[in-house]
Amino acid sequence: MSLNNITIRQRLGLGFGTMSVLLILLAAVAWGVAHTLNQAMDTVIVEAAQALKARGVSTAIDGIYLNLWSLVGHEQVAEKQAYQARIDQLREAYKKSMEELKASIQTETGRELLAKVDTTIAAARDINLRVVDLALHGQNDAAMDLFLREGMPSREKLAATVDQLLAWETKRIKDVEASAEIAYAEIRWLLGFGAAL
């Protein structure tokens, strides 16, 4: 059967039927790409929130070290107790953020990095508690020595582990952004193809 042997009605039906099938396929593919873009956006929002929480942990820990330095540097017990109260508040803030991170991170790599941060925080906290104890008992020189000898290196190690977690979060966001860009390019091609029809 050739196109010359069919009626105009059949030709129109074939032409419009073909166009309808192509438009339905185009719509289905566009819907799939739009769904992919939506998922990418949701993932970026979640990852950005996790990165913000991790940054909050880092900021709280920095605040602890600044207050610890002030605690060791002051002579009066009332001032030392005020700095200790601030340190306790900051500890509660980072503990809350750590719990939220533990609940929200779903990947094995993320959990491993978070466990590493948690372990490093625990080691630093032990040193810091010894520093506070020495300072509150009037042993400022011993407290300062411990703070400089062990506390600051533990802070550097802690900063490195938090930076690893942040780098991992940033990489995940960039990966999602790259996949979203690919999906966006696909939808542009589809729109061009649809316009050509």
Salt bridges, closest charged atoms under 4 A:
GLU47 OE2 - ARG172 NH2 2.65
ASP62 OD1 - ARG155 NH2 1.94
GLU79 OE1 - HIS74 NE2 3.88
ASP88 OD1 - ARG91 NH1 3.82
GLU92 OE2 - LYS95 NZ 3.90
GLU99 OE2 - LYS102 NZ 3.81
GLU100 OE1 - LYS53 NZ 3.81
ASP118 OD2 - LYS102 NZ 2.82
ASP133 OD1 - HIS137 ND1 3.12
ASP145 OD2 - ARG149 NH2 3.19
GLU150 OE1 - ARG130 NH2 2.95
GLU150 OE2 - ARG149 NH1 2.78
ASP175 OD2 - LYS171 NZ 2.90
